[in-house]
Amino acid sequence: QVQLVESGGGLVQAGDSLRLSCAASGRTLNNYHLAWFRQTPGKEREFVVVTPWSGGSTVYADSVKGRFTVSRDNAKNTLYLQMNSLKSEDTAVYYCAARVRDSPLTITIASLYTSWGQGTQVTVSS
């Protein structure tokens, strides 16, 4: 199993930027998809972005395309989510997730991810 720990959340104003981090341990990530999801109270976990750790196509949700950028530091085994031009509707708990890359398909369904972090709260005030 991959262990994931998110950090970097906080309270910001609309239009501000924030960078989330997801530190991974326990497995070599070369054969994994890493993803970010977010969740607000009473709603299902929403897909944000997924990327293969070893490189390849990165897919973003339409709601964040052009504003959010995912990147990784291989040496630190850390995935980042740079969030720019934040909106109040981006307010959520953000989760990092991982699953073995056993399909060429892009997986955007939360229930198909096997490893999760504890989440980090992002609050955007308008």
Stockholm file with secondary structure:
# STOCKHOLM 1.0

chainA/1-126         QVQLVESGGGLVQAGDSLRLSCAASGRTLNNYHLAWFRQTPGKEREFVVVTPWSGGSTVYADSVKGRFTVSRDNAKNTLYLQMNSLKSEDTAVYYCAARVRDSPLTITIASLYTSWGQGTQVTVSS
#=GR chainA/1-126 SS CCEEEEECCEEEETTCCEEEEEEEESSCGGGEEEEEEEECTTSCCEEEEEEETTSCCCEECTTTTTTEEEEEETTTTEEEEEECSCCGGGCEEEEEEEEECCCSSCCCCGGGCCEECCCEEEEEEC
#=GC SS_cons         CCEEEEECCEEEETTCCEEEEEEEESSCGGGEEEEEEEECTTSCCEEEEEEETTSCCCEECTTTTTTEEEEEETTTTEEEEEECSCCGGGCEEEEEEEEECCCSSCCCCGGGCCEECCCEEEEEEC
//
